[in-house]
Amino acid sequence: MPSRNTIKENLADGIYHAYNRGVERRIVFQDSHDYRRFKTQMATSLAQESTVTLLAYCLMPNHFHMLLKQADSLGMSHFMKRLVNGYVMYFNRRHHRIGPLFQGRYKAARIVGPLQLMEESRYIHLNPERAGYGWRQHQHSSVAAYLRERPDPLVDSAPVLELFDHPRDYQHFLSMGKVRP
Protein backbone atom coordinates (compact mmCIF):
# COMPACT_ATOMS: atom_id res chain seq x y z
CA MET A 1 0.00 0.00 0.00
CA PRO A 2 1.40 3.43 -0.89
CA SER A 3 2.29 5.73 1.97
CA ARG A 4 0.18 8.77 2.70
CA ASN A 5 0.38 11.65 0.20
CA THR A 6 2.59 9.82 -2.31
CA ILE A 7 -0.21 9.33 -4.82
CA LYS A 8 -0.97 12.79 -6.10
CA GLU A 9 -4.13 14.18 -7.61
CA ASN A 10 -2.53 16.59 -10.05
CA LEU A 11 -5.34 18.99 -10.86
CA ALA A 12 -5.15 22.20 -12.84
CA ASP A 13 -5.65 25.17 -10.50
CA GLY A 14 -4.99 22.90 -7.51
CA ILE A 15 -3.30 24.01 -4.30
CA TYR A 16 -1.01 21.55 -2.53
CA HIS A 17 1.05 21.20 0.63
CA ALA A 18 4.30 19.68 -0.69
CA TYR A 19 7.04 18.47 1.62
CA ASN A 20 10.02 16.18 1.99
CA ARG A 21 12.73 15.43 4.52
CA GLY A 22 16.29 14.22 4.49
CA VAL A 23 16.94 10.54 4.04
CA GLU A 24 17.17 8.96 7.50
CA ARG A 25 16.06 12.37 8.80
CA ARG A 26 19.51 13.75 8.07
CA ILE A 27 20.27 17.45 7.92
CA VAL A 28 19.68 18.89 4.43
CA PHE A 29 20.51 22.52 5.31
CA GLN A 30 23.83 22.59 7.16
CA ASP A 31 24.37 26.34 7.24
CA SER A 32 23.05 29.68 6.00
CA HIS A 33 24.69 29.15 2.60
CA ASP A 34 22.62 25.98 2.06
CA TYR A 35 19.40 27.80 2.98
CA ARG A 36 20.25 30.66 0.60
CA ARG A 37 21.06 28.22 -2.19
CA PHE A 38 17.74 26.40 -1.76
CA LYS A 39 15.89 29.73 -1.94
CA THR A 40 17.86 30.66 -5.05
CA GLN A 41 16.96 27.28 -6.55
CA MET A 42 13.30 27.93 -5.66
CA ALA A 43 13.45 31.27 -7.52
CA THR A 44 15.09 29.68 -10.55
CA SER A 45 12.63 26.80 -10.61
CA LEU A 46 9.65 29.16 -10.26
CA ALA A 47 10.94 31.24 -13.17
CA GLN A 48 11.32 28.12 -15.31
CA GLU A 49 7.90 26.74 -14.33
CA SER A 50 5.66 29.78 -14.68
CA THR A 51 2.50 27.74 -14.04
CA VAL A 52 3.42 27.34 -10.36
CA THR A 53 2.98 29.93 -7.61
CA LEU A 54 4.62 29.59 -4.20
CA LEU A 55 2.12 30.63 -1.55
CA ALA A 56 4.12 29.78 1.60
CA TYR A 57 7.20 27.87 2.70
CA CYS A 58 9.26 26.84 5.69
CA LEU A 59 12.74 25.34 5.51
CA MET A 60 13.85 23.37 8.54
CA PRO A 61 17.27 21.77 9.09
CA ASN A 62 16.13 18.31 7.94
CA HIS A 63 12.99 19.00 5.86
CA PHE A 64 10.92 21.55 3.99
CA HIS A 65 7.26 22.48 3.52
CA MET A 66 5.71 24.45 0.66
CA LEU A 67 2.23 25.59 -0.23
CA LEU A 68 2.01 25.54 -4.03
CA LYS A 69 -0.63 26.48 -6.56
CA GLN A 70 -0.37 25.01 -10.03
CA ALA A 71 -2.17 26.36 -13.07
CA ASP A 72 -1.83 23.12 -15.02
CA SER A 73 -1.80 19.52 -13.90
CA LEU A 74 1.95 18.94 -14.34
CA GLY A 75 3.33 22.24 -13.05
CA MET A 76 4.08 21.14 -9.49
CA SER A 77 5.81 17.93 -10.63
CA HIS A 78 8.06 19.85 -13.03
CA PHE A 79 8.80 22.53 -10.44
CA MET A 80 9.65 20.02 -7.70
CA LYS A 81 11.88 18.00 -10.02
CA ARG A 82 13.86 21.11 -11.00
CA LEU A 83 14.06 22.33 -7.41
CA VAL A 84 15.09 19.09 -5.75
CA ASN A 85 17.46 17.87 -8.47
CA GLY A 86 19.20 21.24 -8.65
CA TYR A 87 19.61 21.48 -4.90
CA VAL A 88 20.81 17.87 -4.49
CA MET A 89 23.46 18.37 -7.18
CA TYR A 90 24.67 21.52 -5.40
CA PHE A 91 24.56 19.93 -1.92
CA ASN A 92 26.40 16.77 -2.93
CA ARG A 93 29.11 18.77 -4.70
CA ARG A 94 29.54 21.26 -1.85
CA HIS A 95 29.56 18.67 0.92
CA HIS A 96 31.58 16.03 -0.98
CA ARG A 97 28.93 13.35 -0.91
CA ILE A 98 27.04 11.12 -3.33
CA GLY A 99 23.60 9.55 -3.37
CA PRO A 100 20.11 10.66 -2.46
CA LEU A 101 19.61 13.53 -0.07
CA PHE A 102 15.84 13.35 0.36
CA GLN A 103 13.59 10.53 1.49
CA GLY A 104 12.24 9.48 -1.90
CA ARG A 105 9.93 11.60 -3.99
CA TYR A 106 8.30 14.58 -2.38
CA LYS A 107 4.87 14.13 -0.87
CA ALA A 108 1.90 16.37 -1.53
CA ALA A 109 -1.58 16.75 -0.10
CA ARG A 110 -4.25 18.59 -2.06
CA ILE A 111 -5.86 21.50 -0.26
CA VAL A 112 -9.64 21.57 -0.50
CA GLY A 113 -11.41 24.77 0.49
CA PRO A 114 -10.48 28.01 2.25
CA LEU A 115 -10.46 26.59 5.78
CA GLN A 116 -7.92 23.92 4.87
CA LEU A 117 -5.85 26.54 3.03
CA MET A 118 -5.77 28.67 6.18
CA GLU A 119 -4.89 25.69 8.38
CA GLU A 120 -2.10 24.42 6.11
CA SER A 121 -0.52 27.88 5.92
CA ARG A 122 -0.62 28.03 9.72
CA TYR A 123 0.89 24.54 10.00
CA ILE A 124 3.73 25.52 7.66
CA HIS A 125 4.46 28.81 9.43
CA LEU A 126 4.29 27.29 12.92
CA ASN A 127 6.52 24.35 11.99
CA PRO A 128 9.60 25.90 13.68
CA GLU A 129 7.70 25.90 16.99
CA ARG A 130 7.58 22.09 16.97
CA ALA A 131 11.36 21.99 16.69
CA GLY A 132 11.89 24.41 19.56
CA TYR A 133 12.53 27.49 17.41
CA GLY A 134 10.36 30.55 17.68
CA TRP A 135 8.15 30.80 14.60
CA ARG A 136 8.54 34.61 14.45
CA GLN A 137 12.33 34.43 14.68
CA HIS A 138 12.81 31.65 12.13
CA GLN A 139 14.54 33.23 9.13
CA HIS A 140 13.80 30.50 6.63
CA SER A 141 10.06 30.79 6.14
CA SER A 142 7.60 33.10 4.45
CA VAL A 143 5.94 34.18 7.71
CA ALA A 144 7.61 37.64 7.68
CA ALA A 145 6.04 38.33 4.27
CA TYR A 146 2.62 37.34 5.63
CA LEU A 147 3.05 39.64 8.62
CA ARG A 148 4.26 42.45 6.32
CA GLU A 149 7.56 42.62 8.20
CA ARG A 150 9.83 41.76 5.28
CA PRO A 151 9.00 41.35 1.59
CA ASP A 152 9.68 37.96 0.03
CA PRO A 153 9.70 38.02 -3.78
CA LEU A 154 9.30 34.23 -3.89
CA VAL A 155 5.86 34.26 -2.27
CA ASP A 156 2.36 35.30 -3.25
CA SER A 157 0.59 35.60 0.09
CA ALA A 158 -2.62 37.10 -1.37
CA PRO A 159 -4.59 33.83 -1.78
CA VAL A 160 -4.25 33.17 1.95
CA LEU A 161 -4.34 36.71 3.32
CA GLU A 162 -7.48 37.60 1.35
CA LEU A 163 -9.28 35.09 3.57
CA PHE A 164 -8.70 37.48 6.50
CA ASP A 165 -10.13 40.97 7.05
CA HIS A 166 -6.70 42.46 7.78
CA PRO A 167 -3.11 41.12 7.61
CA ARG A 168 -2.78 41.50 11.40
CA ASP A 169 -5.66 39.01 11.71
CA TYR A 170 -3.29 36.42 10.25
CA GLN A 171 -0.82 37.02 13.09
CA HIS A 172 -3.64 36.51 15.59
CA PHE A 173 -4.67 33.35 13.71
CA LEU A 174 -1.10 32.04 14.01
CA SER A 175 -0.80 32.87 17.69
CA MET A 176 -4.08 31.06 18.44
CA GLY A 177 -3.03 27.92 16.62
CA LYS A 178 -1.87 24.72 18.15
CA VAL A 179 1.07 23.04 16.57
CA ARG A 180 -0.14 19.66 15.39
CA PRO A 181 2.25 16.70 15.35
N, C-alpha and C positions, 0 to 999 in steps of 0.2 A: 504494500500500500504506500502511495507517495506521502511524503511528509507534508505538513500543513503549509500552505501558500507556495508550493512549488509548481503546481498546475495553475497557470495563469489564464484568466479570461481577458484576452487582449481586445478591448473594445475601443473604437474610435470615440474621442471625447471622454474617455475614462480617466478617473483620478485614482492613484494607487499609492500605498505606503510600501516602498521598496527598501530592502535592508539586506545586509550580509555581515558576517563577522569573520575574523581571522580563523584559519584552520587551527584546530585544537585550542581555540580561544586565544591565540597568540596576538601580540601587539602588532597592529598594522600601521600605526602612526607613532614612530619612535621619538619624534621631536617636532619643533615648530616648522622646520623645513618640509617634512613629510605632509603636515596639514596644509601648508601653503601649496605644495605641489598637487595635492588632491583637489583643492579648490580651483587651481589653474586648469587641471584636467577636466573638472566639471564645466568650467567656462568654455573650453575648447570643444568638448563633446556637445554642449548645448548649442554652440554656434554651428556645428556640423549637422546636428539633428534638430532643425528648426521647428519640427512638429511637437517638441517636448518643452514643457514649461516646468521649472523647478519652483514649487510653492513653499517648501520648507525643508530644512536639513539639520542634522546634528551629527557631528563626527566625534566618536569616542575613541579612546586608545585602541580598542580591539574590535570595533564595529562601526557601522554607519547606518543612519536612517535618512530617507528622503521621501518627501511627498511630491509626486510627479503627476502632471496632467499631460496626456498625449492626445494629439489631434487625430492621428490615424492609428490603426491597430498594431502597427509594428514599431512605432516611434520609441517607446520605452525600451524595447529589446535592443534596438540599434544603439540608443543612447547608453544603456548600461554596458553593452559590449565594448563600446569605444572607451568609456570611462574606466571600467575595471581593467581591461587589457592594457591600456596606456599606463595606468598607475602601477600595475604589477610589474610591467617591464621596467619602469623607472625604479621602483622599490628594490627589485632583485638586483639591478645593476648597482644602485647606490650602496646597498647593504651586503653585497657580495654573496648572494644566495641564488638558489635555483628552485624551481618547483612552484606549486600553487601557494598563493598567499591567503585566499579566501576559502571559506567552507562551501565548496561547490558553487553552483549558480546562485545568483541572488534570489531572494524570495520576494513576493509581492502580494499584497492583499488589496482587492478592489474596494474603494470607498463608495458607499451607497448613501446618499442623502447628506444634507447640511449638518445634522447632528453628529454623524460619524466623521465628517470632515473636521469639525471643530475638535472632537475628541482626539483624533489622530494627530492633529497639529499640536495639541496640548501634550500628548504622550511623547512626541518627538522633542518638543522644547523642554520638557521636564526630565528627559532621559538622564542628564547629568546628575540630577538629584539622587537617583537610584545608586549611582556609583560614588556618592559622597562628595560630589562637587556641587557648588551652588549653581543653579540654573541661570541666574542673572550674570554670574561672573564667567561662565564658560564661554570662551572666545571662539569656539568652533561650531557655532550653530547660527541659525538665522533669527534667533529670538530678538536680538538688538534691532533688526530691521522691523520686526513686528511691533516693537515698543517705540519705534521712531527715535531710537537713540543713536543709531549708526546705519547709514544706507548700506545695502548689500546688492550690488548690481546683478548677482546671480539669481535673486529671488523675486518672484511676483507674489506679494502677500495679499493683494486685493481680493482674490477669491475667498480667502478665509476672513479677512478683516471686514469685508462687506456684510458678513453675517452678524456683526456687532454694531451697536449704535455709534460707538466712538472707539478709537484705538486704545484708549486707556481701559475700556471695558475688557479688552483682551488680557491685559495685565491682571486685572481682577479675576478673570476666568482662570488664568494660570495659577494664581496664588490660592484659589479655592480647590484646585484639583488634587486628587490623590494620585500618587505615582503607582501605577499598576505594575505587577511583576512582569 
